[in-house]
């Protein structure tokens, strides 16, 4: 997941800068320098490996039963046997990559959980484009803090502020709550962080089983090899809406999903079943 530009986390009241990764699945990298985000021209037309436009591979919400007891306190996999996979996309540094992921969802029917870092403007910039997918449940939004701070280096008050500010964005901009799912930046958590989060309703700390490795610059070949490795039944897989490499690989990723007979699910799908739950926040 994305490390903030140097000094940002340190500037937060009650936080200190991370010096090493606590991530269970990926090493964080620095944010792109100013002006380093891809331009719209860097985002290709969505095509498969043969150059044909991407086709719909999932046409409806999966018919899953609700899981008794709901989601666990720590998530890396989906419960039980099955052919489901949870694609979870973090951060949102790049406005263009966020937009491309929405296009991917529209073209293919693939279901995503976006873990939103609330301070990035991509979420409000694309609110009108994203909102219909949130309303339909194809894209779920969950909390990834406000500034991507390492919560294990923050005071209790700062942890609360990080979570509340992102939650407020989800409430007011999209009419949903991120609860109970929280992805702590870098996967960094401890009993203190878990306790503060749980007191705010974030009772399911969501890390991952495998990663696309795209929090920083990697080659497309490496990213695709990681996708082949980790897109497995009942896995929670993490990617990032930060850099354009993944947008060149949507076709091959769809091919992997199709060839393995996987069904994409949101975290709500996986634990709350076909009926889902009322995520709308009443104002």
C-alpha positions in Angstrom: 0.0 0.0 0.0 1.0 3.5 -0.6 3.3 5.3 1.9 2.6 9.0 2.1 5.1 11.5 0.8 7.8 12.0 3.3 6.8 14.0 6.4 3.0 13.8 6.0 2.5 11.2 8.6 4.9 12.8 10.9 3.0 16.1 10.7 -0.1 14.4 12.1 -0.7 15.2 15.7 0.1 12.0 17.7 1.8 10.1 14.9 5.4 9.3 14.0 6.7 8.4 10.6 6.9 4.7 9.7 10.5 3.5 9.3 9.7 -0.1 8.2 6.8 -2.0 6.7 4.5 -3.9 9.0 2.6 -5.3 6.0 1.9 -9.0 5.8 1.8 -9.1 2.1 3.6 -6.2 0.4 6.3 -3.6 0.9 5.0 -0.1 0.7 6.6 2.3 -1.7 6.7 6.1 -1.8 4.0 8.1 -3.5 4.7 9.4 -7.1 6.3 12.7 -7.2 4.2 15.7 -8.0 3.2 15.5 -11.7 4.1 11.7 -11.7 0.5 10.4 -11.9 -0.5 9.1 -15.3 -2.3 11.4 -17.6 -5.6 10.3 -19.2 -3.8 9.3 -22.3 -1.9 6.7 -20.3 -5.1 4.7 -19.6 -5.8 2.4 -22.5 -9.1 1.2 -24.0 -10.1 -1.8 -22.0 -9.3 -4.9 -24.1 -8.5 -8.6 -23.5 -5.3 -10.3 -24.4 -6.3 -10.5 -28.0 -7.1 -6.8 -28.3 -10.8 -7.3 -28.3 -13.0 -5.1 -26.0 -13.5 -6.6 -22.6 -16.6 -8.7 -22.2 -19.1 -9.1 -19.4 -18.0 -12.0 -17.2 -20.3 -11.6 -14.2 -23.8 -10.4 -14.8 -25.4 -10.5 -11.3 -24.8 -10.4 -7.6 -23.6 -13.7 -6.3 -26.3 -15.9 -4.6 -24.4 -16.4 -1.3 -25.8 -17.2 2.1 -25.1 -14.9 5.0 -22.3 -16.1 7.2 -23.5 -16.9 10.7 -21.9 -14.4 13.1 -20.8 -12.1 10.4 -17.2 -11.2 9.5 -14.4 -12.2 11.8 -12.1 -9.7 13.6 -9.3 -10.4 11.2 -9.8 -11.2 7.5 -7.3 -12.6 5.0 -9.5 -15.2 3.3 -13.2 -15.7 2.7 -15.0 -18.2 4.9 -15.4 -21.8 3.8 -15.0 -23.6 0.5 -16.0 -22.1 -2.8 -14.8 -20.4 -6.0 -15.0 -16.8 -4.8 -12.3 -14.2 -4.8 -12.4 -10.7 -3.2 -10.6 -8.0 -5.2 -9.8 -5.2 -2.8 -8.3 -2.0 -4.2 -6.6 0.5 -2.0 -5.7 4.2 -1.8 -6.8 6.2 -4.9 -3.7 8.3 -5.5 -4.4 8.5 -9.2 -7.6 10.0 -10.4 -7.1 8.3 -13.8 -6.6 4.8 -12.3 -9.7 5.2 -10.1 -11.6 6.1 -13.2 -10.2 3.1 -15.1 -11.2 0.7 -12.4 -14.7 2.0 -12.6 -14.7 1.5 -16.3 -13.3 -2.1 -15.7 -16.3 -2.8 -13.3 -18.7 -1.5 -15.9 -17.3 -3.4 -18.8 -17.0 -6.8 -17.0 -19.4 -6.9 -14.1 -16.4 -7.7 -11.8 -17.2 -6.8 -8.2 -14.7 -4.8 -6.1 -14.2 -3.5 -2.5 -12.4 -0.1 -2.6 -10.5 0.8 0.5 -10.7 4.5 0.4 -7.9 6.9 1.6 -10.2 9.8 2.1 -7.8 12.7 1.6 -7.1 11.8 -2.1 -9.3 14.0 -4.4 -10.0 11.1 -6.8 -12.9 9.9 -4.7 -14.8 13.2 -4.8 -13.8 13.9 -8.4 -15.4 10.7 -9.5 -18.3 10.6 -7.1 -20.9 10.9 -9.8 -19.3 8.1 -11.9 -18.8 5.9 -8.9 -22.0 6.4 -7.0 -24.3 4.1 -9.2 -21.9 1.2 -8.7 -21.9 1.8 -5.0 -25.7 2.1 -4.9 -26.0 -1.2 -6.8 -23.5 -3.0 -4.5 -21.1 -3.9 -7.3 -18.5 -1.7 -5.7 -18.3 -1.5 -2.0 -16.5 1.3 -0.2 -14.6 0.7 3.1 -12.2 2.7 5.3 -8.5 3.0 4.7 -8.0 6.1 6.9 -7.9 9.7 5.9 -4.1 10.2 5.2 -2.7 6.6 5.1 -1.0 7.0 8.5 0.6 4.0 10.2 -1.9 3.6 13.0 0.6 1.7 15.2 2.5 5.0 15.4 -0.5 7.2 16.3 -2.2 8.2 19.5 -5.7 7.0 20.2 -7.1 10.5 19.4 -5.3 10.5 16.0 -6.5 7.0 15.2 -10.1 8.1 15.9 -9.6 11.2 13.7 -8.2 9.2 10.8 -11.1 6.8 10.9 -13.9 9.4 11.5 -12.8 11.7 8.7 -12.8 8.9 6.2 -16.1 7.6 7.5 -17.6 11.1 7.1 -16.5 11.2 3.5 -18.2 7.8 2.8 -21.3 8.9 4.6 -21.8 12.3 3.0 -20.4 11.7 -0.5 -21.7 8.1 -1.1 -24.4 7.5 1.5 -22.7 4.5 2.9 -20.7 3.4 6.0 -17.3 1.7 5.8 -18.1 -0.3 8.9 -17.2 -2.9 10.0 -14.3 -3.3 7.5 -11.0 -1.4 8.0 -7.8 -1.9 6.2 -5.0 -0.5 8.3 -2.3 1.2 6.1 0.7 -1.1 5.6 -1.3 -3.8 7.3 0.0 -2.3 10.5 -2.1 -3.2 13.6 -1.8 -4.2 17.2 -4.2 -4.7 20.1 -4.3 -1.0 20.8 -5.2 -0.1 17.2 -7.8 -2.9 17.1 -9.4 -1.7 20.3 -9.7 1.9 19.2 -11.1 0.9 15.8 -13.6 -1.6 17.4 -14.9 1.1 19.7 -15.8 3.1 16.5 -17.5 0.1 14.9 -14.6 -1.2 12.8 -14.5 -4.7 14.1 -13.1 -6.5 11.1 -9.5 -5.6 10.4 -9.0 -6.6 6.7 -5.5 -7.5 5.5 -4.9 -9.9 2.6 -3.8 -13.3 1.3 -1.9 -12.0 -1.8 -1.0 -8.8 -3.5 -0.6 -7.5 -7.0 2.5 -5.7 -5.6 1.5 -2.4 -7.3 1.8 0.0 -4.4 4.9 1.3 -6.2 6.4 1.0 -9.7 6.9 -2.6 -10.8 6.9 -4.1 -14.3 3.7 -5.3 -15.9 5.3 -8.8 -16.1 5.9 -8.9 -12.4 2.4 -7.7 -11.7 0.8 -10.3 -13.9 2.8 -13.0 -12.4 1.6 -12.0 -8.9 -2.0 -11.9 -10.2 -1.5 -15.5 -11.5 -0.1 -16.5 -8.1 -2.7 -15.0 -5.8 -6.0 -15.0 -7.7 -7.1 -18.2 -6.0 -10.4 -19.5 -4.6 -11.5 -17.8 -1.4 -8.5 -15.4 -1.4 -8.6 -11.7 -0.4 -6.3 -10.0 -2.9 -5.0 -6.5 -2.7 -4.3 -4.0 -5.5 -3.9 -0.3 -5.7 -5.4 2.6 -7.6 -2.2 4.5 -7.8 -0.1 3.7 -10.9 -1.1 2.8 -14.5 0.6 -0.6 -14.8 -2.5 -2.5 -13.8 -4.7 -0.7 -16.3 -2.8 -2.3 -19.1 -3.5 -5.8 -17.6 -7.3 -5.8 -17.1 -7.7 -8.2 -20.0 -5.2 -10.8 -18.7 -6.7 -10.5 -15.2 -10.1 -11.2 -16.6 -8.6 -14.2 -18.4 -7.2 -15.6 -15.1 -10.6 -15.1 -13.4 -12.5 -16.8 -16.2 -10.0 -19.7 -16.6 -10.2 -20.6 -12.9 -14.0 -20.3 -12.8 -13.7 -17.7 -10.1 -16.6 -15.5 -9.0 -15.7 -12.0 -7.7 -17.4 -10.8 -4.5 -17.3 -7.8 -2.3 -16.8 -8.3 1.4 -20.4 -7.5 2.0 -21.3 -10.3 -0.5 -19.1 -12.7 1.3 -20.4 -12.2 4.8 -23.8 -10.7 4.4 -25.0 -12.9 1.6 -27.3 -12.3 -1.4 -29.6 -10.0 0.5 -26.7 -7.9 1.6 -27.3 -5.3 4.3 -28.5 -1.7 4.5 -25.3 0.3 4.1 -27.2 3.6 3.4 -26.5 6.3 6.0 -29.6 8.3 6.8 -28.9 12.0 7.1 
